[in-house]
Structure formats: C-alpha cells, structure tokens
Amino acid sequence: MVKVSDLVAEYLKENQINTVFGIIGSANAHIFDSINKLGYTTIINTHHEQAAVMAMGAHYRASGKLSAALVTAGGGASNAVTGVISNWADSIPGIIISGQESRNHLEEHSNLRMYGTQGFNITKMVKDVTKYSTILMDESNIQDELENCHNTSISDRPGPCWLDIPFNIQAKLVNRRNWKFQSHTSKEIDIDYLIEAINSSNKPIILGGHGVRLSGAKSEFNTFIDGTKIPTTLSWSGIDLLDSNNPNFYGRFGLYGQRCANFVVQNSDLVIVLGSRLALPQTGYDFSEFAREANIIIVDIEDIIQNSSDRIVKHYKEDCKNILYSLNKKLSNINPIKSEWMDFCTDLKTKYSWIGSEHNHTNGYINSYQFIDKLSDHLKDDHIVVTDMGTALLSGHQAIKLKPNQKMFTSLGLGEMGYGLPGALGAAAACPDKDILCMNCDGGIMMNLQELHTILENGFNVKIIIFNNDGYLMIKHTQKLLFNNNYVSVDKETGIGLPNFSKLLPAFGYDYFSLKEWDSTDNTLNAFLNNPGSAVLEVFMDPEQNFLPKVKGVPNKDGSILAPPIEEMSPLLPLEEVKNNLSIELSKKSKLINR
C-alpha cells in the first residue's frame, strides 16, 4: 500500500518532471511533503499562484518538457486562474494539482456555495479553460487520473489539465500498479494535393505559426523551407522558427508586422498556413482583404471556426509535424520556385528594412526599436528572450533579429501584463545553463513584482530590461485616438504612479544600470549583459513614442475611419509606391485613403 500523495510524487519522477512551481498551504501539505521526501523533483516556491502557473507554462515553452504547478485550496486555487487561461489560450501543456477541503465537506456541503472553510469547486470554474479538470473523490483512481491528465495535456492541441485532490484523500493508502502512458510518433499523411498546389503556384508563401513549435517540428520546418526555398513569413508566436538571416525569411506579418512581410503575403497566389489560426492581428480587420487573390491551405490540429472563406481551399486537420514529415519525404517532387517571384520578394526585403526613419530618437530619449535592433547584436547564440506586454511586446517582436538557436516567447493569446517575470523564471528553471533575458516595462513589471525575489532566491541567470515610458504607453495611444488626448489612469499625472526603480531593484538585490543616451548603448549593454550577478537595465524612452509601422485605422476622403488592408501600414506610403509593390490589383480601400 502507498499513500496517494506519494503516488503524486512518483508520477512526477516517472515522467522525469524534475521541476514544479507552487505555494504550500494546509490543503496541499501532504503533496509537498511527499515530493520533498522522494527527493527527485525540485519545487520552485513562487510568491503568487498566478506566477507559479505562468512559470509552469514557460518551462515547457523553453525546454519542451512538461511541468506542473501546485496550489492550495481557496484563494490559492483562484489566484492560479489567470495563469491557467494564459496557458490554455496559447495551447501550452501542464498539470495543475490543487489541494481541496476534505472529501466529507464536499459531500456534506454539496448543496452550498462553498465547502468547509475555504473550498469551492475550482474544477467547475476552470472547465472552459482546461482540456480536463476533475476532483478526485475516489483515492483508488489516483493513478488513472494522473495518467489521464498527462496524456490529455500533451495530445492533439496541447493545454493545461487540473486535478483537485481533497486533503484527507491525499493521506489515504491505495494499491500501486505499474504506470501507463501514451507514446506519440510521427505518421505519414497523404499530401499529394498540397504538393500539386505548390507546383501549380506562381507565387507561393509559407506562414509559420505556433503549431509548428508545439508539434516539436522546428527542425522539420527548417528542412522544408531550406529544401523548397519557398518565401516564408512567421507569426509572432512562431517568431523563433527561422534564423532572421535565413535567405528564405521575409519577416513577420500582421498589424504590427514588417512592410516587406505584409507585401509578400498580399502578393501571393498560394498561402500555406502551418500551425496558425490566422487571428485578426495577423490578417487585418477585414479577412476578405487578406491575401485577396490567393488560395489558402491551412494545417491546424483543430477545426477552422473563424474565417470561413471559399479561398480556404483545403484544411489538413493534422499535427504540423506529421505534415512536414510527409512533405520532407517528397521534397524531390516539389518544383523549384519561379525566379521572378523570388526576385520580387528579395527586392521588397531590400527596399524595406526593419528599422526606418520613423524609429529615430526623439526628445532626447532612446527609441525602443533602435535599442532592440542594437540589443540583437549583443545577445548570445542560445539566449532565451521572454517579454512582457506593451513596449517589450511590440518593439521586441517587430525589431529583434534572432539567431538559429535562440528562443523567444510571451503570452500572446491572453496578453496579460505581468507575464515577463514568471515567464523568465520558468525559462531559467528549465534551462539553467542558458542566459535568460526578460524584456519588461515599467507598468507590466509591477503586476508580478514579487517574483523578482524568487529569481534571486534560486540563483537563476536572468537579466531584466525595463522600458520606462512613464506608465501605460499603449493605452495612451488608444486614448489619443478615441478621446482626443484626454488621458486618464495612464501615467503619474493621471493617476498611476510608478516607483523609482533605481532604488527598488537594488533593494531586492539587483545591480542597476540605466540608459538615457544613445551614444553609450554599446558600452551599457556590454556591462549589463556581462554582469556576473543579477542585473536590471532601465531604458528611458519617449513617453509618447509611437509603435510603427502599424496597420491602423486611417481617415479616408469623406472623413470617416477606414480599416485598411495590411499592405497599408502607417506611416502611409504614397499610393504610387503601394501600386508598384503589388503584382495584384490595388485594393479599393487604398484608393479611398486620404494620404
């Protein structure tokens, strides 16, 4: 006979889960004790359950290795919900194991709003944002439920699972049996239709997305792109699939994309989407204007719900790895891409660099785009970059140049401020031999500030950049557009005060660096990134800096606001230049824009 909580610890060992994140409470004390006694799995003790679950997901993003989060009943469970939604939105697997009031309270109080002193039905609350959630009411089912959580979490479209274990059940004794887990192998798919579509196309492109990374197919993706030389663009969630210097890479497309990438997409006659749901930030506000003269083939593990269009000519409801595995076996059947199309795309890449005149420094401040472009040259070949929201997200994903072995990620589905520090914590725990860079902002870092200490306490190699723009810069731009510059709750003048980081971060134990003058950027970055201890660099940028280029609503000739196609990025190009960059018909919307 073996204790239920001991089987939880054994489950972690059986699956080589050597790091988990959590906070102890009375309702999960048995689980902590069992893990500690077994001695295989290390518990990283965070200071907020939200951060524990975010770090759990980041651990997987950084390493591809499953992790778990341990939370207690009541507020411990409810605190974890934001992290669960974040992982669910981005299809990140992981298992949340929570303590609960004793089973007798659940049974006796089943008709009440709460159980015992702190308990409530957390599994019911998170049902819509997990792949599976259940309360363990029969101790003999513990191995079945752990195995089910594991297999469900990593199968098909991945995602988090939640197992709630009442306190007294954790101490029950049960019979142990051998563990059973599913294995996953690549399978060959009939992709003759896809190959024929490529061979019939004059202007094909690849859109690489998050599904490629989730399927563990980065290597297969690179083999396919290098073997076919099809012009390729990436979504933000697939940002590190290709080396930025790969000759077949033409940028990241979308509302906050790069001009070259958006023009390449719009000129294509065949769009092959690998692992992306083509969300609004990618396609623009009007899907009919996206790649409007192209056929679209989508590879996605789930049914297509949005963007039903007759231009979507084929949907492979498959794992990206299976499709790429099958394609790479038939590379010799794919015809060379037409040189005219390659030359056209290369000309666009030459014409539109990622850093332009719109990124010049203003008012004596550092421009975040110029800074990140420079930062790219200083990062190590295997650096892991984690961003928070705001400037770190926008400037980071538009301007950074990534090398083949670098990784970069954030929370894109939920986009919650406060992700940066827990994300960096999870990455550092997963990859302790690598340098971790957390790009944060003065607003976002305050959302999970407590995890600064968790990083230090565990001796993790994390460097932190704080972009200081005096508040919530993205919301300033929203208010500028909607309310004629009538700001509220976005900076110290309008109600959101922020601390003096030059005093606060050293109080935690970080070495502090600051950057206010462009001429000192190289020296400051060298000193900061090579600092032997934990360090933070505060970059002072214009509190009104724009995020450009961007596809945004523009006034048309009758004074109303028009949602343009993605080739119309602000600052707007002359109409004649847009025409010259298109081998397809000019959009009717472009003709209406008052430039």
GUVO-386321 format. One record per residue (C-alpha): x, y, z. Coordinates in steps of 0.5 Angstrom, whole numbers. Layout:
residues N
- xx yy zz
- X Y Z;
...
end
This chain:
residues 595
- xx yy zz
- 0 0 0;
- 2 7 -2;
- 0 14 0;
- -4 18 -5;
- 1 24 -4;
- 7 19 -5;
- 4 17 -12;
- 4 24 -14;
- 11 25 -13;
- 12 18 -16;
- 8 21 -22;
- 13 27 -23;
- 19 22 -22;
- 16 17 -27;
- 15 23 -32;
- 22 26 -31;
- 19 32 -29;
- 24 35 -24;
- 22 42 -23;
- 15 44 -21;
- 12 51 -18;
- 8 53 -13;
- 6 55 -6;
- 5 51 0;
- -2 51 4;
- -5 47 9;
- -9 44 4;
- -4 41 0;
- 2 40 5;
- 2 32 4;
- 4 33 -3;
- 9 38 -1;
- 12 33 4;
- 12 27 -1;
- 15 31 -6;
- 21 33 -1;
- 21 26 2;
- 22 23 -5;
- 28 28 -7;
- 27 28 -14;
- 23 34 -16;
- 25 41 -14;
- 19 45 -12;
- 21 53 -14;
- 17 57 -9;
- 14 63 -12;
- 10 68 -8;
- 4 68 -12;
- 0 62 -15;
- -1 66 -22;
- 6 67 -23;
- 7 59 -21;
- 2 57 -27;
- 5 62 -32;
- 12 59 -30;
- 10 52 -31;
- 8 54 -38;
- 14 58 -39;
- 18 52 -37;
- 15 48 -43;
- 16 54 -48;
- 23 54 -46;
- 25 47 -46;
- 19 42 -49;
- 19 39 -42;
- 12 38 -38;
- 12 41 -31;
- 7 42 -26;
- 4 47 -21;
- 2 46 -14;
- -3 51 -11;
- -7 50 -5;
- -15 51 -3;
- -19 57 -3;
- -15 64 -5;
- -9 59 -8;
- -13 56 -13;
- -17 62 -15;
- -10 66 -16;
- -8 61 -21;
- -14 62 -26;
- -10 68 -30;
- -4 63 -31;
- -9 57 -33;
- -12 62 -38;
- -6 64 -41;
- -3 57 -42;
- -10 55 -45;
- -10 61 -50;
- -3 59 -52;
- -4 52 -52;
- 1 50 -47;
- 1 44 -43;
- 2 43 -36;
- -2 40 -30;
- -4 44 -24;
- -5 40 -18;
- -9 43 -12;
- -11 42 -5;
- -18 42 -3;
- -22 41 3;
- -23 34 6;
- -28 30 2;
- -33 30 7;
- -34 37 7;
- -35 37 -1;
- -40 31 0;
- -44 35 6;
- -44 42 3;
- -45 40 -4;
- -51 44 -4;
- -48 50 -1;
- -44 55 -5;
- -37 53 -1;
- -34 47 2;
- -31 47 9;
- -28 54 11;
- -24 55 4;
- -27 50 -1;
- -30 52 -7;
- -31 48 -14;
- -25 50 -18;
- -25 45 -23;
- -32 47 -25;
- -29 54 -25;
- -24 53 -30;
- -27 47 -34;
- -28 52 -40;
- -20 54 -40;
- -17 47 -39;
- -17 41 -43;
- -19 37 -37;
- -21 38 -30;
- -24 34 -24;
- -24 33 -17;
- -21 26 -14;
- -27 23 -10;
- -24 16 -10;
- -17 15 -8;
- -16 9 -12;
- -17 13 -18;
- -11 17 -17;
- -6 14 -22;
- -12 14 -27;
- -13 21 -26;
- -5 23 -26;
- -4 19 -33;
- -11 22 -36;
- -8 29 -34;
- -1 28 -37;
- -4 24 -44;
- -9 29 -45;
- -5 35 -43;
- 0 33 -49;
- -4 30 -54;
- -7 34 -60;
- -8 41 -59;
- -4 41 -52;
- -7 45 -46;
- -7 45 -38;
- -11 40 -34;
- -13 41 -27;
- -13 35 -22;
- -16 37 -15;
- -15 33 -9;
- -18 33 -2;
- -14 34 4;
- -16 27 7;
- -15 23 1;
- -8 26 0;
- -7 22 6;
- -10 15 4;
- -7 9 3;
- -8 5 -4;
- -5 -1 -8;
- 0 1 -13;
- 0 -1 -20;
- 5 0 -26;
- 4 7 -29;
- 2 7 -36;
- 3 13 -41;
- 2 14 -49;
- 7 15 -54;
- 7 19 -60;
- 10 18 -66;
- 10 22 -73;
- 6 19 -78;
- 6 20 -86;
- 0 24 -89;
- -3 24 -96;
- 0 31 -98;
- -1 30 -106;
- -6 36 -106;
- -1 40 -102;
- 5 39 -107;
- 1 40 -113;
- -2 46 -110;
- 5 49 -110;
- 8 46 -116;
- 2 50 -120;
- 3 56 -116;
- 7 62 -119;
- 8 66 -112;
- 7 61 -106;
- 9 63 -99;
- 9 60 -92;
- 6 63 -86;
- 10 59 -80;
- 6 59 -73;
- 6 57 -66;
- 3 50 -68;
- 10 48 -71;
- 13 50 -65;
- 8 46 -61;
- 9 40 -65;
- 16 40 -64;
- 18 41 -71;
- 22 47 -72;
- 28 42 -75;
- 23 39 -80;
- 20 46 -81;
- 27 49 -83;
- 29 43 -87;
- 23 44 -91;
- 24 52 -92;
- 31 50 -94;
- 29 45 -99;
- 24 48 -103;
- 26 56 -102;
- 19 58 -101;
- 19 65 -99;
- 17 65 -91;
- 14 69 -86;
- 13 68 -79;
- 7 70 -74;
- 10 73 -67;
- 8 66 -63;
- 13 63 -69;
- 18 68 -68;
- 24 64 -67;
- 23 58 -72;
- 27 61 -77;
- 34 65 -77;
- 33 72 -78;
- 38 72 -83;
- 35 66 -87;
- 35 68 -94;
- 28 65 -95;
- 25 69 -89;
- 22 76 -91;
- 19 78 -84;
- 14 78 -79;
- 7 79 -82;
- 1 83 -79;
- -2 89 -76;
- 5 90 -72;
- 9 87 -78;
- 14 89 -82;
- 13 92 -89;
- 16 87 -93;
- 13 81 -90;
- 6 84 -91;
- 7 86 -98;
- 10 79 -99;
- 3 76 -96;
- -1 80 -100;
- 2 79 -107;
- 2 71 -106;
- -3 67 -110;
- -2 61 -105;
- -1 62 -98;
- 1 55 -94;
- -1 56 -86;
- 3 52 -82;
- 0 52 -75;
- -3 59 -74;
- -11 60 -73;
- -10 67 -78;
- -12 71 -72;
- -14 79 -73;
- -7 81 -71;
- -5 77 -77;
- -10 78 -82;
- -12 85 -81;
- -19 88 -79;
- -22 85 -86;
- -21 78 -88;
- -23 79 -95;
- -17 84 -96;
- -12 79 -93;
- -8 75 -99;
- -14 77 -103;
- -12 74 -109;
- -9 67 -106;
- -12 61 -105;
- -10 59 -97;
- -9 52 -95;
- -9 51 -87;
- -5 46 -83;
- -8 46 -76;
- -10 41 -71;
- -17 43 -70;
- -23 45 -74;
- -23 52 -77;
- -28 56 -73;
- -27 63 -76;
- -25 66 -83;
- -29 61 -87;
- -28 63 -94;
- -28 60 -101;
- -21 62 -101;
- -19 57 -96;
- -19 51 -101;
- -16 46 -96;
- -16 44 -89;
- -11 39 -86;
- -13 37 -79;
- -7 35 -77;
- -1 36 -73;
- 4 40 -76;
- 10 35 -75;
- 6 30 -79;
- 5 34 -85;
- 12 37 -85;
- 15 30 -84;
- 11 27 -90;
- 13 33 -94;
- 20 32 -93;
- 20 25 -95;
- 18 28 -102;
- 22 34 -103;
- 24 32 -110;
- 17 32 -112;
- 17 40 -111;
- 19 44 -117;
- 24 50 -116;
- 20 57 -114;
- 20 61 -120;
- 26 66 -120;
- 21 72 -122;
- 18 71 -115;
- 24 70 -111;
- 27 77 -114;
- 21 80 -113;
- 21 78 -105;
- 28 80 -105;
- 27 87 -108;
- 22 88 -102;
- 27 86 -97;
- 32 90 -100;
- 27 96 -100;
- 24 96 -93;
- 29 95 -87;
- 26 94 -81;
- 29 100 -78;
- 27 106 -81;
- 26 114 -80;
- 20 113 -76;
- 25 110 -71;
- 29 116 -70;
- 31 118 -63;
- 26 124 -60;
- 26 129 -55;
- 33 126 -52;
- 30 119 -51;
- 32 112 -53;
- 28 110 -59;
- 26 103 -57;
- 26 100 -64;
- 33 102 -65;
- 35 100 -58;
- 32 93 -59;
- 36 93 -66;
- 42 94 -63;
- 41 89 -57;
- 40 84 -62;
- 48 84 -64;
- 50 83 -56;
- 46 77 -55;
- 49 70 -54;
- 47 65 -60;
- 43 61 -55;
- 40 67 -51;
- 32 66 -49;
- 28 72 -49;
- 22 73 -45;
- 18 79 -46;
- 12 82 -42;
- 7 87 -46;
- 7 94 -48;
- 14 96 -51;
- 17 90 -49;
- 12 86 -54;
- 11 91 -59;
- 18 93 -61;
- 21 87 -59;
- 17 83 -64;
- 18 88 -69;
- 25 89 -69;
- 29 84 -66;
- 34 79 -70;
- 34 72 -68;
- 40 67 -69;
- 38 60 -70;
- 39 57 -63;
- 35 63 -60;
- 28 62 -57;
- 23 68 -56;
- 16 68 -53;
- 11 71 -49;
- 4 70 -47;
- 0 72 -54;
- -7 69 -53;
- -9 73 -47;
- -3 78 -47;
- -3 79 -39;
- 1 85 -36;
- 6 81 -31;
- 8 75 -35;
- 15 77 -36;
- 18 76 -29;
- 14 69 -28;
- 16 67 -36;
- 23 69 -35;
- 23 65 -28;
- 20 59 -32;
- 25 59 -37;
- 31 60 -32;
- 29 54 -28;
- 28 49 -35;
- 35 52 -38;
- 39 54 -32;
- 46 53 -37;
- 43 59 -41;
- 42 66 -41;
- 35 69 -40;
- 33 76 -42;
- 27 79 -39;
- 24 85 -43;
- 19 88 -39;
- 16 95 -38;
- 15 100 -32;
- 8 98 -32;
- 8 91 -33;
- 13 89 -28;
- 9 92 -22;
- 4 86 -24;
- 8 81 -21;
- 14 85 -18;
- 14 79 -12;
- 18 74 -17;
- 24 79 -17;
- 26 75 -11;
- 24 68 -13;
- 29 69 -19;
- 34 72 -14;
- 33 66 -8;
- 34 61 -13;
- 40 64 -16;
- 38 64 -23;
- 41 67 -29;
- 36 73 -31;
- 38 80 -34;
- 32 84 -34;
- 31 90 -38;
- 25 96 -36;
- 23 100 -41;
- 21 107 -38;
- 15 110 -41;
- 12 113 -35;
- 6 109 -35;
- 2 105 -40;
- 4 108 -47;
- 0 103 -51;
- -7 106 -47;
- -4 113 -48;
- -4 112 -56;
- -11 109 -55;
- -14 115 -51;
- -10 119 -56;
- -14 116 -62;
- -21 116 -58;
- -21 121 -54;
- -17 127 -57;
- -11 126 -52;
- -16 126 -46;
- -11 122 -41;
- -14 118 -35;
- -10 113 -31;
- -4 112 -35;
- 2 116 -32;
- 4 120 -26;
- 0 126 -28;
- -7 122 -29;
- -7 117 -23;
- -2 111 -24;
- 5 113 -20;
- 11 108 -21;
- 17 107 -16;
- 24 109 -17;
- 27 103 -20;
- 34 105 -19;
- 32 105 -11;
- 27 99 -11;
- 31 94 -15;
- 38 95 -11;
- 33 94 -5;
- 31 87 -8;
- 39 85 -9;
- 40 87 -17;
- 45 91 -20;
- 42 97 -23;
- 44 100 -30;
- 41 106 -34;
- 41 108 -41;
- 39 115 -43;
- 44 117 -48;
- 44 113 -55;
- 52 114 -55;
- 53 110 -49;
- 49 104 -51;
- 54 99 -53;
- 58 100 -47;
- 52 100 -43;
- 49 93 -46;
- 56 90 -45;
- 57 92 -38;
- 50 90 -37;
- 49 83 -40;
- 56 81 -38;
- 55 83 -31;
- 57 77 -26;
- 50 78 -22;
- 43 79 -23;
- 42 86 -26;
- 37 90 -29;
- 37 96 -34;
- 32 101 -34;
- 32 104 -41;
- 29 111 -42;
- 24 112 -48;
- 20 118 -50;
- 13 117 -46;
- 9 119 -53;
- 13 114 -57;
- 9 111 -63;
- 9 104 -65;
- 11 104 -72;
- 10 101 -77;
- 3 99 -76;
- -4 98 -80;
- -9 102 -76;
- -15 106 -78;
- -14 112 -82;
- -18 118 -84;
- -21 117 -91;
- -23 122 -96;
- -30 123 -93;
- -27 124 -86;
- -29 117 -83;
- -24 112 -81;
- -23 106 -85;
- -19 100 -84;
- -14 98 -89;
- -11 92 -92;
- -4 90 -89;
- 0 93 -94;
- -2 100 -92;
- 2 101 -86;
- 3 107 -82;
- 7 112 -84;
- 3 111 -90;
- 7 110 -97;
- 5 114 -103;
- -1 111 -107;
- 4 110 -113;
- 9 107 -109;
- 4 102 -106;
- 2 100 -113;
- 9 99 -115;
- 10 94 -110;
- 4 90 -112;
- 3 85 -117;
- -4 84 -116;
- -10 89 -116;
- -10 95 -112;
- -15 95 -106;
- -21 99 -107;
- -20 101 -100;
- -13 104 -102;
- -16 109 -107;
- -20 112 -101;
- -15 113 -96;
- -13 121 -95;
- -6 121 -95;
end
